[in-house]
Amino acid sequence: MTRSAILKLLPIVVLFCCTQILYSQKPINPKEPVITVTSEAKPYKILTNGKRITVQSKTNIKSMLVWTSGGHRIIEQNNLNNTSYSFDISIKEKIFFLMIELVNGKRYTEKIGVK
């Protein structure tokens, strides 16, 4: 008895929740500026060859940090001041994260997969 009542009431509850979500959204105000996000081209390339990773940049690389998906730091290099940096991965992980800071102060983070 209660199961059939719940099954009859369920579509009404779902419909009510959907209408509340739609009405609770803020309408677009034509006087507010529209913010657009543009993606610029990355000023670097990441080249992988097996466990060998090479980072080539158009501008000098200030620092680089590489860590595993578990959070273990593999490489931490500061004051590189070079447009290219190569390193070998010596552990059996397949997914890494790379953070590059350029001399102009911009930081980029990327996920890397190796074989």
C-alpha positions in Angstrom: 0.0 0.0 0.0 2.7 2.5 1.0 4.8 1.5 -2.0 2.1 2.3 -4.5 1.5 5.6 -2.8 5.2 6.4 -3.0 5.3 5.5 -6.7 2.4 7.7 -7.4 3.9 10.6 -5.5 7.4 10.3 -7.0 6.7 11.9 -10.4 5.0 14.9 -8.6 8.0 15.4 -6.4 10.4 15.2 -9.3 8.4 17.7 -11.3 8.2 20.1 -8.4 12.0 19.9 -7.9 12.7 20.5 -11.6 10.5 23.6 -11.7 12.1 25.0 -8.5 15.6 24.6 -10.0 14.5 26.3 -13.2 12.9 29.2 -11.4 15.8 29.7 -9.0 18.3 30.4 -11.7 19.3 34.0 -12.1 18.0 35.6 -15.3 20.5 37.3 -17.7 20.7 41.0 -17.1 21.5 42.8 -20.4 23.3 45.6 -18.4 25.8 43.2 -16.8 29.0 42.6 -18.8 29.3 39.1 -20.3 32.5 37.4 -19.2 34.0 35.2 -21.9 36.9 32.8 -21.3 39.4 32.5 -24.1 42.0 29.8 -24.2 45.3 30.9 -25.3 47.9 28.6 -26.9 50.3 27.1 -24.4 53.8 28.5 -24.8 55.4 25.1 -24.3 55.3 21.5 -25.7 55.6 18.3 -23.8 57.3 15.4 -25.7 57.3 11.9 -24.4 59.4 9.0 -25.6 58.7 6.0 -23.3 59.8 7.1 -19.8 61.8 10.1 -21.2 59.9 13.5 -21.0 61.1 16.7 -22.6 59.5 20.1 -22.1 60.3 22.7 -24.7 59.2 26.3 -24.2 59.1 29.5 -26.2 60.3 31.4 -23.1 62.6 30.5 -20.3 61.3 28.1 -17.7 61.8 29.4 -14.2 60.8 26.2 -12.3 59.3 22.8 -12.8 57.5 20.4 -10.5 56.5 16.8 -11.4 54.4 14.6 -9.0 52.5 11.4 -9.2 48.8 11.0 -8.9 49.4 9.9 -5.3 51.1 13.2 -4.5 54.7 12.0 -4.4 57.2 14.6 -5.8 59.4 13.2 -8.6 61.2 16.3 -9.7 61.4 19.8 -8.2 63.7 22.1 -10.1 64.1 25.8 -9.4 66.0 28.6 -11.3 66.2 26.6 -14.5 66.3 29.6 -16.8 66.4 27.4 -19.9 63.9 26.9 -22.8 64.2 23.1 -22.7 64.4 20.5 -19.9 64.5 16.7 -20.1 64.1 14.0 -17.4 63.6 10.3 -17.1 60.8 8.7 -15.0 62.3 5.9 -12.8 59.1 4.7 -11.1 56.3 2.5 -12.4 53.5 5.1 -12.3 51.7 5.9 -15.5 50.0 9.2 -14.7 51.9 12.3 -13.6 51.2 16.0 -13.1 53.5 18.7 -14.3 53.6 22.4 -13.2 55.7 24.8 -15.1 56.4 28.4 -14.1 57.8 30.6 -16.7 60.1 33.6 -16.1 57.2 36.0 -16.8 55.4 34.5 -13.7 52.7 32.5 -15.5 52.1 29.0 -14.2 50.7 26.0 -16.2 49.7 22.6 -14.9 49.2 19.6 -17.1 48.4 15.9 -16.7 50.9 13.5 -18.4 50.5 9.9 -19.3 53.5 7.7 -20.0 53.9 4.1 -21.2 
